[in-house]
Each structure stands twice: as structure tokens, then as C-alpha cells.
């Protein structure tokens, strides 16, 4: 196996590292905010040997986009950016599942059973609000009854910013309100938007307004009008816009 690997995985398929001890985390990790980073770092800390692997299972499409398409405000990060972010944190392998309608109907216990048959699992680290399985019926606390005693389960407590629990949903809410600064505090980095959007991914934009941004290291002003980016320079393919703060704060 390469030093770091992305595998587009169908649950149950044989993996190239089935004989190595694995420490696992599961989640969308949209935005890779400070709460996510706490989960990933705890998982990485469980590795006791250079032969152990730190593995993340995530999804190509945000499950909320499939379950609630009318109310879903958009992704905080595109798929490739999420994967790169996880690799940069030190994850050895990412297993990306296509969150389809069929997969959404899989029972949580069945999914855990597939993991146990596929991986030499040593530990599983999830967030306090983690849920999985059909209609999200399997909660973090339920997983303990699905795992052998030899496998450690870590349920990480929430991480707070100004007395508010950090979550991807809360960050989306802040961006839709135009509160870029507080959103960035929860993210632990400036909110980034890739130009152009890939087309098959739906990314969120902050509320219409004027913002201080960084574009390829150039500080400038960008205005959002009718969900279309309009600025004082020509937008180019692959351009990354980092939102730093509002220009006019009420």
C-alpha cells in the first residue's frame, strides 16, 4: 500500500491492508472544522506501531444532500479538498463510499459487521453526535453493543467556540448569516470556495455582501450577487477564494 491512499470503496470489498491493525473514524467531515480535527487527532494517537493504520471512512456525497435536498444549504468543502485535508492531518487511508439511496437503507449493525469482516479493527473514534444506518437509527452509544470487547470505542465530546458547539450545520448557519469571522473561528481556517464549482457538488456561499478575501495570495474585495461571484479581477479555473471577514459590519 502507498504511504497514503484514497480508495473508492463498496462496503464488504476486500482491502489491500486487511492484515494490518487499523484505527478507524467515520464521518462526512465537511469543513474539517476544529471538532473534526479533535476526532482525527485522537484516532491518530491510538496508533502504537508504525505498522498500524489510521483510516477514515467518509462519503463522496454529503448524506444530507440526499436525505434533505430542499433544506441542505451546501457543502463547506468539496470532496477533493476534504480528502487532501484528511491526508494532511496524517491519515493513512481514506475509504470513500458513494452514499446512495440503497446504502442509506443499510442497517447500522450490518455496516459494523461488514467493517469487522473487512478490517482488523483495533479502535473506533466517533463524534458525540455520530449516527448511522437506516434513518440514522444507530447512535454513537449503540455501537458499543455491536463491537467485540477487544475493540476500543471512543466517543469524543463536543468542542466549543464562544459557548457554542462547533458543527458543520452551525458553520453553514453562520455563513448564510454572513458571519464569516465566527465561521472561520469554528473552522480553524478561512472558509474556502473553489472556482469554478465542480458541477456535481453543491457548495455553500456566504450571504450576499462585501467581504475581505484572499485570492492566490492577493488581498481584494469580492461581492456576491444573486449567488454569482463578481469581483475586480477575472475569475480563473481552479482559483481558490478565502473569505476573511466582512467589509462593512453592522
Secondary structure, DSSP 8 states (H G I E B T S, - for coil): --SSEEEE--TT---TTTTSEEEEEE---TT--HHHHHHHHHHHHT--STT-EEEEEEESS-HHHHH-TTT---BSS-HHHHHHHHHHHT-SEEEEE---HHHHTS-HHHHHHHHHHHSEEEEEEEETT-EESGGG-EEGGGGGGGS-TTSEEEEE---EETTEE--HHHHHHHHHTT-HHHHHHHHTS-EEEEES--SSS-B----SSEEEEEETTEEEEEEEETTEEEESS---TTEEEEEEEESS--
